[in-house]
Amino acid sequence: SASEASAAPSQPELDAALASAGLRVRQDGRVRLLHRDPPVLTVEDFLSPRQCAELRDVATDAEGDARAKRVGSPKFDGNSITVRTSTTWFCRYEAAVELLVEARKVLGLADGSGPLPVEHMEEPQVVRYRGGEQFSWHYDEIPPAQLDNGGQRIATLLVYLTTMPAGGGGGTAFRDLAAPGGGGDGAAERLTVRPVKGRALLFFPAFANGRPDDRTLHAGEPVVPGKRTTEKLVAQVWIHERPYEPVIPEGNSHAAAISALRNREKSS
């Protein structure tokens, strides 16, 4: 797969690749650079199996508005050709503290002055795809009419909570980007990242200045139905230019997670 074929860049190489991005990524030995321009990266073992299971349980065991709210298949209006057949849970920040802690270990402010502020993160989400379900070609950028809350999304952090077997579908594909190494016949092979439990995928729907980067058009490939079908579960966090005001579930707030976040960071 694309991830195994990619290089582990040095910190200076990573900084150079992310020069036009709104974030800094810390190379701790786990970061792989799959595509340089636009930058697409993975972080291997971003979450442990225990962390994956706990985050999955936050969503799928949720009752009412306790820790997460189930909202069906949300997508921005205006792109009627995009097909999304999945189930999404919006999590309370305090129920996803370990995801936020791990994100701040790797992601920092572009000027290197500190870790990424939690206030720039959208509500953590868990998304489930069952056999036959998918999210067809789409952009993660926010339509101009909706930019008043936090500005543009400058980064997408996607964490796979399950591993999809070979031939099981569910990969994250970038329509216009070539995979490292290309195909066996020398032809360019489309960049596709296979879901592996605990692996994070990071890319940048917009530049640091908020201008959308349309080269990041991507899709969640259909999960192949059948006897060997494994549900695909992912956690995702979008990161904004400016502080973002959470909307779902009602009463969700960054502040509720701050003390737990600081305690967790001190102990790790």
Protein Blocks (a to p, Z undefined) as FASTA:
>chain_A
ZZlmpccddfklmmmmmmmpcbdcddehjaccfbfbdcddddehkbafklmmmmmmmmmm
pghjllbccebjaddehiambccddddddddfklmmmmmmmmmmmpccfklpaccdfklp
ccdddddddehiacddddfbdcfklmmnopaafbdcdddfbdcdehkgjiacdfkbcceh
iafkopacdddddddehiacdddfbafkopacfklgccdddddedjklccdddddddddf
bdcddfbdghiafklmmmmmmmmmmmZZ
